[in-house]
């Protein structure tokens, strides 16, 4: 009997792997076609190639990796290589968002994504395939998000929601662009999905890795730190559930050792110490990674963060941040025109928000959410925590002097997507309905149209 059970489990694992592999290959092919179409659409006098294997001129992670190999923390004298590899306005470096400190130039973005370019530098040098790197981050995140969801729903539904979250959202156009701003977001998405997969694992040995992935996500996008309470609560619940499931097992085998909490703290501490040491070595402040030394931040009317930005337009913005994420597109000359700066109506920009928020209605009807097929139970407070933390994150983004700048959609809010997908589990039936499929088709169509319009310079 045990052999039959093992064989059945192996077959199911192979089926899951095959479905994920098919979805991944089809997505890679779709992305390759999209980058080719965009590459033949953009204006060469304004923009650069978006070919799949071409480097982007906006990636200072490659320059940072080069300097690390040379034993330096700063970016050195950039103008010679800038004219070939970076944005053409190298004389003032404004487009590169470089931090100026003590007469030196530094990468002003959190440094974790540099690790990938550091490892690839001996192979590609400064000509790294940034779009492929960003796509692999996104695909890896989608695969592990699907693996996580497969513990709570059938394979097809899990793949649908995971790839909806990754490619039916603003992650698609920013991946086609491939610039430094967006590589960090893609990598953070990947690590957040890995964290969800690890913390939900039935194997206690994987739980500490969830905190490692979370710490690395924070090293890409600092506001992902907001979700630490969710992981801590999840860990506590795991330990409680594990003890309950093994109450008839001898204590040495049936209880989670208290060291599990130490094992969770260690990777967080290692990542935090490494990042803070790098910050201190560059800027003399363990909490400063460079953004406060950008010219645009130094000239911002209320500093980098202020509640005023949510309600008052500033820093050459046409609208306040709150107004920007609530405005609708226009129709001009029969063409649908989206704002190319600072975003627009955020549920339209990322339709996965609509599906996630629609799932919240299940919380009103039930005190507890049960998935009988998999035998798990989620307290209603779990979903309210997810909703509350994601809302808090988006509110804090509204306090930033920039609302994402030049991009399609509301890319800052996309950071919440890995966690908002959790709200789908509140549904009584997690399988996608016809309305969800229609929403997915509309989402993909919108992202394709937005990518072409944004990078094709239709809306300037």
N, C-alpha and C positions, 0 to 999 in steps of 0.2 A: 504493500500500500504506500509506504513512504517513497519507494522508487517512482510510483505512478504520480504522486504529488510533486516530486522533484521534477519529473519530466514535464508535467503540466505547467509548473512554474517557469521552467526553461523556455517552453514554447511561448508562453505569454510574454516573457522578457524579450524573446526574439521578435515577436509581433510588434511590441512597443518600439523596439529599436528600428525595425523596418519602417514603421509609420513615421517616426521622427526623421529618419534618414531621407525618406521621400520628400517630406515637408521641407527639410533643410536644402536639399538639392534643387527643388523647384524654386525656393526663395532665392537661392544664390543665382539661378538662371534669370529670374525676374529682375533682380537687382542689376545684373550685368547688362540686361537689355535696357533698363531704365537709364543707367549711366551713359550708355551709348547714345540713346535718344537725346538726353540732356546735352551731351557733348556736341551734338550736331545742331543744337538749338541756340546755345549761348552766343552772345556777341563777342567776337575775339578782340575787339578794340577795348572792351571793358573787363572782360573776364578771362579766365584761364581754362585749360582743358579739365573736363571731369571724367576722363577716361579711367577705367577701373583700376589699372595698375600704375597710373601716374601719381606722383607726389603732389600735395597741395602746397602752394606758396605761403599758406597761413600757418604752417606747423612749426612753432618754435620748440616743440618737444624734440624734433630731430637735431636742431642746433644745440639744445641743452645736452642731449646725449653725446654729441660730438665733443662738447666742452668737458663733460665728465670723463670721457676717454682720455682727454688731454690733461686731466687733473685740475680743472678749474670749476668753480661754482657759478661764475658770472658768464655772460654770453660774449664777452670780448668786444673787439671792434667789428661791427657787423656789416658795414657798408659794402665791402668787397664781395662777400657772398650774398648779401641781401639782394643785390641787383639780379642775381641769377636764381635764387631759391625762395625769396620771400616777397612780400607785398611791395609793389613798385614805389610806394611812398616811403622809401627807407630813410629819407632825409630827416623826418621827424619821428619815425617809428610809431606813429599814432595808431595805424591800422593793426599793428602787432600786439598792442597792449603790453608793452614791456615796462617793467618797474625800473625807475631811476633812483639809485641809492648810492650816495658817496661817489658820484661820478662814474658809476658802472651801470650796465644794463643787466637785468635779470628777468627770467621767465616769471610772470606774475600769477601763474596758475598753479594749483596744488600739484605736487610733483609726482604722484604715484604713476600716472600714465607714461612718464618718461622712462620707466623701467623697461617697457616693451621696446621702445625705440633704442634704448641703450643696448639691449640684447641683439637687436637687428642691425645695429649700426655697422658692425664688421662685414655684414653681407651687402647691405644696400647703401651705406653711407647716408648722405642727406636726401637721397632719392628713394625714400621709403614709400611703399604702397599704402598711403594713409586710409584710403577708402576701404581697401581689403581688411586692414586692421580694424577699422571701425565696424565693418560688417561682421567680422568674426566675433567681436565683442557682443554685438547685438544678437547674432545667431546662437552663441553660447548661452547668453542670458535667456533667450526664448526656449532653448532646449531644456535647461534646468528648471525654468518656470513650468514648463509642460510636465517634467518629471515630478515636480512637487505637486502639481494639480492632479496628476494621475493617481495619487494616493486618496483623492477625495471625489473623483469623477471618472467616467470612462475615458479611454485614450483619445477618441476623436474630439470630445468636448475639451479635453485638456490642451490638445494641440491647437484647436481653434482659438481658445482664449489666450493662450501664450503668444501665438503669432499675430493675433489681433492687437495685443498690447504692444508688441515690438514694432510691427510694420504698418499697422493701421493708425499710427500716431505720428507725432512730430519727429520721432526717431528716424523715420525714413528720409525726409528731406535733409536733415542735418548729417546723415551718414553719406548721402550723395555728395554733399559739400566737402566733408572730411577735414575741416579746419580744427585748430587746437581747441576752440571752445567746445566743440561737439564730441571730439574723441573722449574727453573727460566724462561727458554725460553718458556715452555709450558704455564706457568701462564701469561707471558707477551702476548702471542698469545691470550689467553682467554680475557684479559682485553682490548686489542686492538680491538677485534671483538665486545666486548660489547660497546666500545666507538663509533664504526661506527654505530652500531644499535641504540644507544641512540641519537647521533647527527643528524641522518637522520629521527628521529621520527617526525610525524606530531603534536605531543604533546609537546608544549614548556616546560612543567614541567620536561621532561626527558633530555633536553639539558644540564643542569648543571651536571648531572650524567656522561655525556660523558667525562667531564674534570676530574672528580673523577677517572674514569676508566683509563684514560690516565696517570694521576699522579701515580696510583698504578702500571701501566705497566712500568713506568720509575723507580719505586722502585724495579722492577725485572730486567730490562734491561735498563740501563741509556741512551743508544743511541736512545731509543724510544722518547726521548725529541725532536728529530728532527721534529716530525710530529705535533708539536704544531701549527705552522702557518696554516697547513691544517685545523685543528679543529677551529681555530679562524676565518678563511675565511668562513668555513661552517656555523658557528654560525651567522656571519654577513649576509650571504646569506639567512639563515633561517629567520632572523628577517625582512629582506627586502621582502622576498617572502610572509611571513605571513601578513605583513602590506598591501601588494598589494592584497592579497586574501580577506582581510577584510576591504577594503576601504569604503564599504557601511554600515559598522557596527559602532554603536556609539563608540567614541574614548575609552571609559573605557573598552570596550570588544574587540575592533578590533586592538589595538596596543599592541605590546610586551612592558612591562614596562622596563624602563632602569635598574631596579634592576636585570634583568636577567643576566647582565654582572657581577654584584656583586656576584650573586648566583653561577656563574661559577668560580669565583676567590676563593671563600671561601674553597671549597673542596681541590683545588690545594694547597692553603696556609696551610691548616691543615696537609695534607700529607707531604708537604715539611718541615714544622716545626718539625713534628714528626721524620722524617728521619734524618734531620740535627741535631736535638738534640741527637739522638742516636749516630750518627757519632761523634759528639763533646764529648759525654760522654766516648766513647771508645778510640778515637784517638786524641782528642783535636783539631779537624778540622771538621767543619760542612760539608765539601765537600768530606771527605775521608771515604770510607766504608771498606777499608782494603787492596785493591788490591796492592797498592803501597808498602805494607810491606811484600809482598810475597818474599821468597828468590829468585825465578826466576825473579821477577821484579827488585829486588835490584841488581841482577847480569846481567841484560839485558844491552847490549852494548850501547844502546841509550835511556834507560829509558823505561817506559811502552808504550809510544806513540812516533812515529817518522815517518816522510815521508820516511825515508830510508828503513824501513822494507818492503815497497811496492816493492822496486827495488833491495834490497840487502838482501841476506840470513843472518840470525843472530839467536842467542840464540839456537844454535845446530839444526837449520832447514836446510833441504836439498836444499830448493829453496826459492826464495823471495816470498812474499805473492801473488804478482800479477802473477808470474809464476805458483804458486801452484794452483790458482783458474782457470787457463787456460789449465793445462795439461790434457792429455787424459789417460785413463786406458791402460794397456798393456795386451797382450795375451801371456801367458807362459804355455807351455805344454798343450795347448788346453783349458786352463782355463782363463777366464776373470779376471784380477787382478786389483783392484782399490787401490790407495794409502790409507793407513790407518792413515796417519798423514797429517794435514794441508789442506786437501781438494783436489778437482780436478775440471774439467771443470764445472762451476757452473750451466749453463743451463741444463746440463746432470744430475747433482746432484739433482736439483729441476726443473723438467720439466714444472711446472706451470709457470716458468719464460718465457718459449717459447710461451705459450698461451697468456700470458700477453703482451709480447713485440710484438707479431703478431697483437694484437689489436691496437697498436699505429698507424698502417697504416691508420686506420679510421680517425685519427686526421689530417692527411695530406689532406684528401679528403673533410672534412667538417669544416666550421667555428663553427657551433653549432651542438651538438649531442642531438637528441630528442628521447624520448621514448613515442610514441603517446598513447600507451595503458594506461600508468600510468600518463601521463600528466606532466612529469618532464622535465626540460631542464638543460643541463650541458654545461657550457661554455668550450671551448677547453682549456682555461687556467687552468681549474680544473685538467684535466688529465696531462697537462705538469707539474703542481705543484707536483702531485703524482709521476710522473716519475723522476722529478728533486730531490725531497727529498729522495726518495728511492735510487737513484744513489749516492747521497751525503752520505747517511748512509753506503752504501757498500764501498765507497771509504775510509771513515774514519776507517772502520774495517780493511782495508788493512794496515793502519798505526799502528796497534797494534802489539806488539812484538810476540804474539801468534796468529796463524791463525785458532784457534779452537782446536789445539792439536790432540789427538787421537780420531777420530770419522769417521763416514762414511758420505761423502758428503761435503757440505760447510754450516755448521750449523749456522755460524754467519749471512750469507746472508738470512737465513730463517726468521730472524726477520722482514724482509721487506714484507713477503708474504701477511699478512692481507691487506696491502695497495696496493700492486701490483694487487690484485684481482679486485680492483676498475677499472683498465684499461680494464677489460672485458666489462664494461658498455659502452665503446667507440664504441663497435661493433654495426653495424646496426641490426644484429640478434644475440642475446645473447645465444640462444639455442645451446648446444654443437653440433658441426658437427662431421662427421665420423672421421676426422683427430684428433679432440679433444678427442674422445673416444679411439682411438688407442693410443694417447699420454697418456691418463689416465691409460690404461692397462699396457703400457710400464713403466710408472712411478711406479705403484704399484709393478710390477714384479721386477723392479730395487731395490726398497726399501726393499723388502723381501730378495732378493739375497744379497744386501748390509748388511742387519742386520745379516744374517747368516754368511757371510764372515767376517764381522767386529768382532762380538762377539764370533764367532766360531774360531777366531784366524787363519784364512786361509792366511792372507796377511802379517804377520809379517816377 
